[in-house]
Amino acid sequence: MQMTPLETQDLYEYLNENSLWTEALVQRLNENIVEFRLDKEISTGRNTSFRRSYTCPFFKHESLGCPIPPEVKPYGCLAFNAISSGVSDGENCKSDLDLLSKRESEDEDKLNKELTSLYGLYWEKLPIPMALLEWDKLPN
């Protein structure tokens, strides 16, 4: 799952406002990046790269499932659901691409471009742990 700057800002602010941005979380995000090699880009040609599947660092935080409320959850997460019952480890899930395409908005695109320009971001979308750690590097 990848996040835009706007989604990252929303989630990062939520984590900070609720005292959830901790050293333990930063460590879990870094471990997730290493475990799934999210920082290793594999080019597939034509200016595209291979997107890796990974288990979200929030999925098995303290209890099974995601503790992030829908109001700040990345859009892709809202459309990413199990396609069979009994899923406990993130297996057998996929995104509802129709739902994702319906929710895209020109206003959000504009805000993402403004955030990218304002902060000099090099990315349009990053995996959740990488996006959050990159956002944490920005000046307050």
C-alpha positions in Angstrom: 0.0 0.0 0.0 1.3 3.4 -0.9 0.3 6.9 0.3 0.3 10.3 -1.2 1.7 13.3 0.6 -1.8 14.4 1.6 -2.6 11.0 3.1 0.7 10.9 4.8 0.2 14.3 6.4 -3.2 13.2 7.7 -1.9 10.0 9.2 1.2 11.6 10.6 -0.8 14.3 12.3 -3.2 11.8 13.8 -0.3 9.7 15.2 1.3 12.7 16.7 -1.9 14.3 18.1 -2.7 10.9 19.8 0.8 10.4 21.2 1.2 7.3 18.9 4.4 8.6 17.1 6.9 6.9 19.4 10.4 5.4 19.2 8.8 2.0 19.2 6.7 2.9 16.1 9.7 4.4 14.3 11.6 1.2 15.0 8.6 -0.9 13.7 8.4 1.2 10.6 12.2 0.8 9.9 12.0 -3.0 10.6 9.1 -3.2 8.1 11.1 -1.4 5.4 14.0 -3.8 5.9 11.9 -7.0 6.1 10.1 -6.3 2.9 13.0 -4.4 1.2 10.7 -1.5 0.5 13.7 0.8 0.1 15.1 -1.2 -2.8 13.7 0.0 -6.1 13.4 -2.5 -9.0 12.9 -0.9 -12.3 10.5 -2.5 -14.7 11.3 -0.1 -17.5 9.5 2.8 -19.0 9.9 4.9 -15.9 8.1 2.4 -13.7 9.2 0.2 -10.8 8.0 -3.0 -9.2 5.7 -2.5 -6.3 6.2 -4.9 -3.5 3.5 -6.5 -1.4 4.1 -6.1 2.3 2.2 -6.5 5.6 1.4 -3.1 7.0 3.2 -2.3 10.2 -0.1 -1.3 11.8 -2.0 -4.5 10.9 -0.7 -6.5 13.8 0.2 -3.7 16.1 -1.3 -4.8 19.5 -4.2 -6.8 18.3 -5.1 -8.4 15.0 -6.4 -5.8 12.5 -5.6 -2.2 11.9 -6.0 0.3 14.8 -6.0 3.3 12.4 -9.5 4.9 12.2 -11.1 5.3 8.8 -11.0 9.1 8.9 -7.2 9.0 8.5 -6.6 5.7 6.9 -5.0 5.8 3.5 -7.5 5.6 0.7 -6.0 2.4 -0.7 -6.4 0.7 2.7 -10.1 1.5 2.7 -10.5 -0.4 -0.5 -8.1 -3.3 0.4 -10.1 -6.1 1.8 -10.0 -9.9 2.3 -11.6 -11.8 -0.6 -12.3 -14.8 1.6 -13.3 -15.3 5.3 -10.8 -16.2 8.0 -8.0 -14.0 6.8 -5.6 -13.4 9.7 -2.2 -12.6 8.2 -3.1 -10.3 5.4 -3.2 -13.1 2.9 -5.8 -13.4 0.1 -6.6 -9.7 0.0 -6.8 -7.3 -2.9 -7.9 -3.8 -3.7 -11.2 -2.8 -5.2 -9.8 -0.8 -8.1 -13.3 0.5 -9.1 -13.8 2.0 -5.6 -10.3 3.6 -5.7 -10.8 5.2 -9.1 -14.2 6.6 -8.0 -12.8 8.4 -5.0 -9.9 10.2 -6.9 -10.4 13.9 -6.9 -8.9 16.9 -8.7 -8.8 18.8 -5.4 -6.7 16.1 -3.8 -4.3 16.1 -6.8 -3.9 19.8 -6.5 -3.2 19.6 -2.7 -0.7 16.8 -3.3 1.1 18.9 -5.9 1.1 21.9 -3.5 2.5 19.8 -0.6 5.2 18.3 -3.0 6.2 21.8 -4.0 6.1 23.3 -0.6 8.3 20.7 1.0 10.4 19.8 -2.0 9.3 16.2 -1.9 10.9 13.7 -4.3 7.9 11.3 -4.2 4.3 11.2 -5.3 3.5 8.0 -3.5 5.6 5.8 -1.1 4.8 2.7 1.0 3.3 3.6 4.3 6.4 3.1 6.5 8.6 5.0 4.1 6.1 7.9 3.6 5.7 8.4 7.4 9.5 8.4 8.1 10.1 10.8 5.2 7.3 13.1 6.6 8.9 13.0 10.0 12.1 14.5 8.5 10.2 17.6 7.4 10.5 20.9 9.4 7.6 21.4 11.8 
